[in-house]
Amino acid sequence: MSAKFDYFIVLAAMRTGSNLLEANLNAIDGITCHGEAFNPHFIGRLKSEDLLGVSLAERDTDPTQLINAIRSAPGCLNGFRYFQDHEPRVLEPALNDPKCAKIILTRNPLDSYLSLKIARATKQWQLKNIKRRMDAQVEFDPEEFAFYLDNLQRHQEFLLNNLQKSGQTAFYIGYDDLNQLNVLNGLAGWLGVEGRLDQLDDTLKPQNPAPPLSKVTNPDDMEQSLIGVDWFNLHRTPNFEPRRGPAAVLYVAATKTPLMYLPIRSGVEPVIRDWLAKLDETHPDDLITDRNRKQTRAWMQSQTGHRKFTVLRHPLARAHTAFCTRILNKGPGSYQVIRHTLRNRFKLPIPGQVRDNNYSLDQHYEAFAAFLTFLRHNLNGQTPIRVDGAWCSQSLVIEGMSGFAMPDLILREEELGTALPALARSMGHTNPPEPEVCPEDMPYTLEQIYDEQLEALSAEAYHRDYLQFGVGPWRPQS
């Protein structure tokens, strides 16, 4: 009977435990892992000049030479570790080859990100003697982590989609599985070799076993930045679809009436907050908000007959608000790092500082149209910039919140004038206030630039929302 596989590839990333996995694979009779065979800076191991008779120069000229050498090397099954920045000409042929076994190693992205920063700070990439362990705290950078996470998710989704399209599967193994003898022996069985481990390799020691909060110099900032990220699904396999958490900290409840608003950012948050305050004759600052999930759940349990609602906005109007407040604006709430990248790498035609005398209506149209084009690529995972909550698909936001607090009502901005008073009357109010309309975007309104071309660009970017919610052409609010 022929062998199940000709060779294997360990698809991993830095600081996911790939060295430990390789050590245990090499301890199994019949398996040999040849390190980072396609690292652009070396071949197999640091300072190596060749691998299996193939030189570094020969590999770079024709990487299939090394693939063939690994495939035909002595022993039952040979393979190598592969990271995202390794030789790109190797990945797709390996993914498309059913005789190449795919082992996908994952780790909680926050842990791998912090471990990578600590390793770079200490210059310690492996630990064999615990007495030589070097400790360090690092600063958590939200923008850097968002880029890291987006990049990781796109790569994982690429792997998954390629395997699905070719009708293959992989052996998924997590960082925490690497100390499970039966899991590693299960991997050996899946690879089709007879060898098994009697004990785990203990040469390599965990370098940073402490909790994540103790590894950073700004734990409070990290906690705040990670609100809304659903860690229970980020690293699960095989579903690598980016998810949005419920962001309970943003939910807003009235002070007396058992009503809770679940906001969608770049929407009608100020209008709803003002209306909820007027409903109970209080100040917006007195509304119940900024609560964690436990506190939010406690509110729901204590408020018999409560109602939760959210409000959809036309995707084009929402995108325009996000553009004006997050990108065009340089004041509070703006995304200056993303703004800089959009101007310099994506050539968004906006000046460094928007003033009345250097930014015309025509420029605003051109810049917003370019932003909508960027959104189409961004929402399709084709840019290195995160899909931010200010402009992500509203359907995805609702899916995220529904896992924690299913909204009783999904209202539309254009119907708030009648829907909110009707909701209040159903809760016992006989003379509820009417909501205001959303404040106009600055420095120009959408009404001043709207045309069919912008609508078409919006529909391309937010195809899912247009389909899910039956969105038609935008109309100005009266």
TAGI-V913033 format. One record per run of one state. SS is the DSSP state (@ for helix, = for strand, . for the rest). FROM is the first residue (numbers start at 1). LEN is the number of residues. If there is no record, write none. Layout:
BEGIN
ss;from;len
SS;FROM;LEN
SS;FROM;LEN
END
This chain:
BEGIN
ss;from;len
.;1;6
=;7;5
.;12;6
@;18;9
.;27;4
=;31;3
.;34;2
=;36;1
.;37;7
=;44;1
.;45;5
=;50;2
.;52;2
=;54;2
@;56;6
.;62;2
@;64;8
.;72;5
=;77;6
.;83;5
@;88;9
.;97;3
=;100;7
.;107;2
@;109;14
.;123;7
@;130;3
.;133;5
=;138;1
.;139;3
@;142;24
.;166;5
=;171;4
@;175;5
.;180;1
@;181;11
.;192;20
@;212;4
=;216;1
.;217;2
@;219;7
.;226;5
@;231;4
.;235;13
@;248;3
.;251;1
=;252;2
.;254;5
=;259;3
.;262;7
@;269;11
.;280;4
@;284;3
.;287;1
=;288;1
.;289;4
@;293;10
.;303;4
=;307;6
.;313;2
@;315;14
.;329;7
@;336;9
.;345;16
@;361;19
.;380;14
@;394;9
.;403;6
=;409;4
@;413;14
.;427;19
@;446;4
.;450;2
@;452;10
.;462;1
@;463;7
.;470;9
END
